[in-house]
Amino acid sequence: MKRTLRIARDLLLTVVILLFAGLIAVRLDSSPEAVSGLPRVVDGDTLVMDGKRIRLAGIDAPELRQVCQRKDRDWPCGTEAKSYLSALIGRGRTTCEADGSDRYGRLLAVCTSQDLDLNAAMVSAGYAVAFGHYETEEGEARDKRLGLWAGTFDAPRTWRQTHGGMDEMPHIPEGWLDRAMSWVGNWVENAMSKVWND
């Protein structure tokens, strides 16, 4: 019985080591892709630069055709979000650090222009909602009733679902792999201490 327990423990330890080695290799292999230049603004959360379509990660802006309400009147929140992003960029050079892409082939990136985090700025001004990141900025915009929060609106994802747009899931927040590896490490440590202490 003790021999079987030792074999099971050794086998489990080998599997865990191989799993960690694989996760580390994936983490090292997925270096961020940088794109820099003068972008074309497609909408409030999408750019085209150097022939690549870039989706601002962690945010979701109204679609171009989306209409919201403010002071009991319709206002074109989608085109205003695009205009606001265009104004933030101006004629400045933009750099986007992409850490992967979405299922539509767009790079998911955090972009800066003139030392300004465009993703955070869009949410802070109320022209985009948090979509996996930037919850603090959204809370502040909501409290100040800025942009979308000055009236009523359908969440961009809901609007896309009811008007035939591309459906997407919230973007995975930064550091998800580190948190997952930490959780797996803690689980393995607890499992191993039970095996060795029994």
C-alpha angles and dihedrals in degrees: 000000000000090000091053090048091051092049091050091048092049092047092050091048091051091051091049093050091050090048092052092046090052093048091049091049091051091048093050092045095052098073114168118263115228122209121183135179143073108324132209110227111228098177139325094301106021132078135177116214132161089357092303126117109226126196115201102240123232096018137084121202127192115273118256093253093043117118123199132187128249125170089354091303134105116250128183098246093169095057091041090054089052091048092049092052090047090052092049091054096039108164092322125126112259127210122197124193107203122196100187135317139266127246090271092060095253117139111246104222148162106228131199131193123183089353091304121127099229094196093055093041093056092053093041091055092048096245093116137027128231110270105181096329141031096057092146092055090048092051091052093048090048092050091050091043093232126168111330090009092064088076140357129300144160113252106258091244091053091047091052091050093053096040101043102258130143112290118222139174123235111279118260109257122242116273096027092133093051091051091047092050090048091051092048090047092052091047092050092047091053092045092049094048089054091050094048095042094051 
